[in-house]
């Protein structure tokens, strides 16, 4: 089940990346943040039965930490403040959590960190001019 969730998350990241590259949405960073949150929530939902069977009540924080971390950049974007810091912080937390869990269930959350890093990198890119 863990492998299936990881492969699904990787496919989701690749699809989002392809959509962003082809369609070039006006606010690509927003698309990346929301997609990272959606992928994280879907991975947590897919892994919930396995994690509850294995860890019981501890599953709430084992799965909850990455979900809350992925939610922070979306909230920071809505507030209009510190979105870059939230992107990098969330990517760091999700990556660290994945490594802390020995790349077991945490490894399935790592693809979402790629989207958050891409969102942070996109904020450093110069904005395109609308005038010629």
C-alpha positions, 0 to 999 in steps of 0.5 A, a space after each residue: 500500500 505504501 508503494 502504491 501511495 508513493 507511485 500515485 503521489 509521484 504520478 500526481 506531481 508529474 501531472 501537475 508539473 506537466 500542466 504548469 509547464 504546458 498551460 502556464 497558469 497566471 499564478 503557477 505558485 498557487 497551483 503548485 501549493 494547492 496541488 501539494 496540499 491535495 496530494 498530501 491529503 490524498 496520500 494521508 487518506 490512502 495510508 490512514 487504514 494501514 497506519 491506524 492498524 499499525 500505530 493506533 492513535 499515533 496515526 493522527 500525528 504520523 499523518 497529520 504533521 505532513 498535512 498541516 505542513 502542506 496547509 501552511 503555504 496555502 494559508 500564507 498565500 491567502 494571508 499574503 505574507 511570507 509565502 516563500 518562507 512557508 513553502 520552504 518550511 513546509 518542504 523542509 518539514 515534509 522531507 524531514 518527516 519522511 526521513 524521520 519515519 525511515 522512508 516508510 509511510 513518510 516516503 509517500 509524502 516526499 513528492 509533495 515536497 517537490 511541488 513546494 520547492 518548485 513553488 519557492 523557486 518560482 517566487 525567485 524567478 523574475 516576473 514576465 513583463 506584460 508590455 513589449 
